[in-house]
Amino acid sequence: MKLRRSGRLVDMTHYLLERPHQLIPLTFFAERYESAKSSISEDLTIIKQTFEQQGVGTVRTLPGAAGGVQYIPKMAAEEADEVVAYLCGQLSRPDRLLPGGYLYMTDILGDPRIMNKIGRLYASIFADRPVDVVMTIATNGIPLAYAVAHFLYVPVVIVRHDNKATEGPMVSINYVSGSSKRIQTMVLSKRSLAEGANVLIIDDFMKAGGTINGMVSLLQEFRGNVSGIGVLVESEEAKERLVDEYISLVKLSEVDVKEKRIAVKEGNYKSFV
């Protein structure tokens, strides 16, 4: 389709935003718009500058016959701080306290607007690491994992606590829960993960890290590589942490059920944005 530059810019921008991290040859755009590669390169320069000025990412160009362009989602430090400040404000509300000192987080995890921002934030943090799939455990971490996977343009793998007949042969391991010290089981379909895959582990909450440590152990059965670990909320209550290298957005520093007080603060994400 033959378009003027204004039309090409709009269509190309939309195409790139819908396919983050996908390598697209320049010849594809040249044929799509019936334009010279030099004109496409000029258009991409304009898009790259606009993306970077607006803080939504950048356009990376890879030279050579097998090269092309990629849209890499990014989030500016100022916007990341705004997202985390919003989370801290929401999670510190006393009405989130549940019996047993648990926090109600379902509304946050179910809000596509905030999940979209968190997904882009984590995709920005892990943009330069090799990631083939995003892994999480059922069920609360699923919306968060899909949000991150969307901006990394990779599939999601869901670890479960029980077998599903519809998923075929399973790999099963036992792991020790970091907080309760109980032995539990997690399973993953053999077809879910290719051997040697680079995996980004995402979870909504981490106390001692037993569940995440279990997923790391499960990955060893597939000879998988841990590209990184992202946690929405971590708790400071844990006396012994089973996971050392992780990136958290929010840190739960105190929960006083009697006084109905929740103290939260920023996680360690600032070192990586």
C-alpha positions as MATLAB code, in Angstrom:
seq = 'MKLRRSGRLVDMTHYLLERPHQLIPLTFFAERYESAKSSISEDLTIIKQTFEQQGVGTVRTLPGAAGGVQYIPKMAAEEADEVVAYLCGQLSRPDRLLPGGYLYMTDILGDPRIMNKIGRLYASIFADRPVDVVMTIATNGIPLAYAVAHFLYVPVVIVRHDNKATEGPMVSINYVSGSSKRIQTMVLSKRSLAEGANVLIIDDFMKAGGTINGMVSLLQEFRGNVSGIGVLVESEEAKERLVDEYISLVKLSEVDVKEKRIAVKEGNYKSFV';
ca = [
       0.000    0.000    0.000;
       1.330    3.379   -1.000;
       1.136    5.904    1.841;
       2.383    9.415    2.491;
       5.028    9.812    5.171;
       2.453   10.800    7.791;
       0.483    7.635    7.081;
       3.623    5.480    7.097;
       4.691    6.893   10.452;
       1.337    6.118   12.063;
       1.090    2.610   10.620;
       4.742    1.774   11.315;
       4.469    3.015   14.894;
       1.400    0.869   15.483;
       3.093   -2.147   13.903;
       6.182   -1.810   16.102;
       4.220   -1.246   19.316;
       2.230   -4.417   18.668;
       5.422   -6.477   18.215;
       7.993   -5.536   20.864;
      11.405   -7.225   20.550;
      10.474   -8.785   17.196;
      13.171   -8.320   14.558;
      11.556   -6.850   11.433;
      13.576   -6.580    8.188;
      13.684   -3.189    6.489;
      12.611   -4.899    3.283;
       9.297   -5.786    4.956;
       8.449   -2.120    5.530;
       9.797   -1.128    2.112;
       7.505   -3.636    0.403;
       4.587   -2.886    2.709;
       4.612    0.821    1.854;
       6.117    0.569   -1.640;
       8.908    2.912   -0.560;
      12.683    2.990   -0.774;
      14.719    1.657    2.144;
      16.275    5.092    2.567;
      12.819    6.599    3.173;
      11.985    3.819    5.656;
      15.248    4.470    7.512;
      14.367    8.165    7.805;
      10.908    7.261    9.127;
      12.426    4.921   11.718;
      14.775    7.669   12.876;
      11.777    9.939   13.526;
       9.954    7.148   15.411;
      13.059    6.340   17.463;
      13.509    9.976   18.499;
       9.831   10.301   19.425;
       9.831    7.069   21.435;
      12.887    8.150   23.387;
      11.551   11.670   24.003;
       8.243   10.274   25.268;
       9.931    7.587   27.388;
       8.126    4.638   25.812;
      11.221    2.870   24.508;
      13.572    2.926   21.585;
      14.044    1.445   18.124;
      17.134   -0.696   17.779;
      18.686   -1.253   14.344;
      20.672   -4.408   13.622;
      22.847   -4.232   10.476;
      23.566   -7.001    7.998;
      21.579   -9.316    5.756;
      19.872  -10.922    8.750;
      19.326   -7.597   10.486;
      16.369   -5.293   10.822;
      14.697   -3.141   13.463;
      13.265   -3.896   16.912;
      11.051   -1.888   19.202;
      12.446   -2.201   22.741;
       9.943   -1.076   25.421;
      11.483    1.135   28.088;
      10.223    3.111   31.042;
      11.866    6.296   32.277;
      12.957    6.398   35.915;
      10.433    9.142   36.690;
       7.500    7.094   35.389;
       8.769    3.985   37.188;
       8.828    5.937   40.456;
       5.251    7.085   39.832;
       4.092    3.501   39.281;
       5.793    2.272   42.451;
       4.506    5.246   44.478;
       0.971    4.379   43.348;
       1.477    0.764   44.412;
       2.819    1.833   47.801;
      -0.177    4.087   48.342;
      -2.625    1.353   47.389;
      -0.983   -1.401   49.428;
      -0.696    0.709   52.591;
      -4.476    1.062   52.898;
      -5.658   -0.535   56.179;
      -8.750   -2.024   54.527;
      -6.477   -4.428   52.629;
      -5.711   -6.377   55.807;
      -7.138   -9.904   55.841;
      -7.268  -12.415   58.716;
      -3.838  -13.867   59.374;
      -2.033  -10.704   58.296;
      -2.489  -11.320   54.563;
      -3.012   -8.470   52.095;
      -5.824   -8.228   49.571;
      -4.166   -7.649   46.186;
      -6.679   -9.117   43.745;
      -8.005   -5.739   42.612;
      -4.495   -4.544   41.698;
      -3.637   -7.770   39.870;
      -6.960   -7.589   38.054;
      -6.560   -3.989   36.860;
      -5.214   -4.077   33.281;
      -4.129   -0.430   33.473;
      -1.707   -0.907   36.359;
      -0.677   -4.366   35.109;
       0.180   -2.802   31.758;
       2.493   -0.288   33.443;
       4.110   -2.900   35.676;
       4.601   -5.162   32.671;
       6.389   -2.416   30.753;
       8.492   -1.562   33.807;
       9.726   -5.139   34.197;
      10.187   -5.507   30.444;
      12.354   -2.383   30.583;
      14.452   -3.822   33.415;
      15.000   -7.155   31.670;
      15.162   -5.782   28.106;
      18.819   -6.660   27.575;
      18.669  -10.167   29.034;
      17.888  -13.244   26.927;
      14.303  -14.294   27.674;
      12.468  -17.081   25.842;
       9.539  -17.482   28.252;
       8.078  -15.948   31.398;
       7.338  -18.417   34.182;
       4.988  -18.023   37.136;
       3.018  -20.240   39.490;
      -0.762  -20.450   39.601;
      -2.730  -18.458   40.311;
      -2.203  -14.884   41.558;
       0.943  -14.265   39.544;
      -0.662  -15.111   36.195;
      -1.938  -11.584   35.265;
       1.432  -10.101   36.166;
       3.333  -12.711   34.136;
       1.179  -12.101   31.056;
       1.690   -8.336   31.356;
       5.473   -8.749   31.404;
       5.411  -11.351   28.620;
       3.380   -9.017   26.404;
       6.137   -6.392   26.389;
       8.867   -8.999   25.949;
       6.844  -10.705   23.192;
       7.365  -14.192   24.645;
       4.976  -16.920   25.861;
       3.992  -17.641   29.469;
       4.581  -20.933   31.279;
       2.411  -21.658   34.326;
       3.636  -23.973   37.072;
       0.873  -25.695   39.051;
       0.487  -27.553   42.320;
      -1.510  -30.409   40.813;
      -1.576  -32.458   37.621;
      -3.840  -31.496   34.725;
      -4.916  -34.343   32.472;
      -5.210  -31.904   29.570;
      -1.504  -31.000   29.728;
      -0.050  -34.459   29.116;
       3.060  -35.863   30.835;
       4.302  -33.724   33.700;
       7.589  -33.077   35.477;
       7.063  -32.968   39.248;
       9.323  -31.886   42.104;
       8.985  -31.415   45.849;
      10.126  -28.189   47.437;
      10.162  -26.675   50.916;
       7.991  -23.643   51.521;
      10.216  -20.938   52.918;
       7.645  -19.534   55.344;
       5.802  -22.645   56.575;
       8.714  -25.083   56.104;
       6.237  -27.587   54.647;
       7.079  -29.884   51.772;
       4.917  -29.076   48.765;
       4.722  -30.189   45.146;
       4.871  -28.259   41.889;
       4.432  -29.625   38.383;
       4.998  -28.470   34.816;
       4.008  -30.066   31.541;
       6.932  -31.522   29.586;
       5.612  -29.746   26.496;
       5.586  -26.325   28.172;
       9.284  -25.645   28.088;
      12.036  -26.414   25.605;
      15.282  -27.775   26.970;
      17.816  -25.019   27.631;
      15.262  -22.187   27.504;
      16.061  -18.795   29.063;
      13.367  -18.173   31.670;
      12.258  -15.030   33.488;
      10.495  -15.931   36.752;
       7.730  -13.547   37.848;
       5.691  -13.744   41.067;
       3.284  -11.450   42.857;
       4.530  -11.966   46.431;
       7.656  -13.325   48.067;
       8.225  -13.970   51.737;
      11.142  -16.341   52.247;
      11.349  -17.279   48.578;
      10.546  -20.989   48.877;
       8.163  -21.007   45.911;
      10.574  -19.155   43.643;
      13.407  -21.411   44.774;
      11.180  -24.360   43.849;
      10.673  -22.966   40.340;
      14.432  -22.576   39.974;
      14.830  -26.244   40.949;
      12.103  -27.232   38.505;
      13.948  -25.413   35.721;
      16.983  -27.587   36.350;
      14.918  -30.599   35.252;
      14.578  -28.880   31.859;
      18.192  -27.664   31.859;
      16.729  -24.174   31.749;
      18.522  -20.917   32.516;
      17.222  -18.301   34.937;
      17.389  -14.953   33.125;
      16.053  -13.081   36.124;
      13.507  -13.011   38.940;
      10.895  -10.282   39.338;
       8.677   -9.888   42.407;
       5.853   -7.396   42.754;
       5.902   -7.350   46.586;
       8.528   -8.760   48.933;
       8.159   -9.101   52.697;
      10.850   -8.055   55.147;
       9.520  -10.481   57.764;
      11.521  -13.426   56.452;
      14.463  -14.257   58.718;
      16.074  -16.420   56.072;
      15.816  -15.617   52.358;
      16.118  -18.602   50.002;
      16.538  -16.379   46.935;
      19.338  -13.824   46.675;
      19.133  -12.229   43.228;
      15.705  -10.750   42.505;
      14.124   -7.414   41.620;
      11.183   -6.192   43.679;
       8.978   -3.161   43.143;
       7.502   -2.857   46.640;
       8.773   -3.963   50.031;
       6.335   -4.831   52.832;
       8.163   -3.697   55.954;
       5.477   -4.033   58.655;
       1.981   -5.431   59.126;
       0.265   -4.626   62.439;
      -3.087   -6.423   62.485;
      -4.069   -5.040   65.884;
      -3.424   -1.419   64.943;
      -4.506   -2.026   61.331;
      -1.310   -0.539   60.002;
       0.566   -1.527   56.862;
       3.992   -0.068   56.166;
       5.355   -0.363   52.636;
       8.279    1.192   50.817;
      10.102    0.978   47.513;
      11.755   -2.277   46.564;
      15.221   -2.629   45.083;
      14.145   -1.862   41.489;
      15.853    1.553   41.364;
      19.240   -0.055   40.949;
      18.072   -1.579   37.658;
      15.954    1.157   36.008;
];
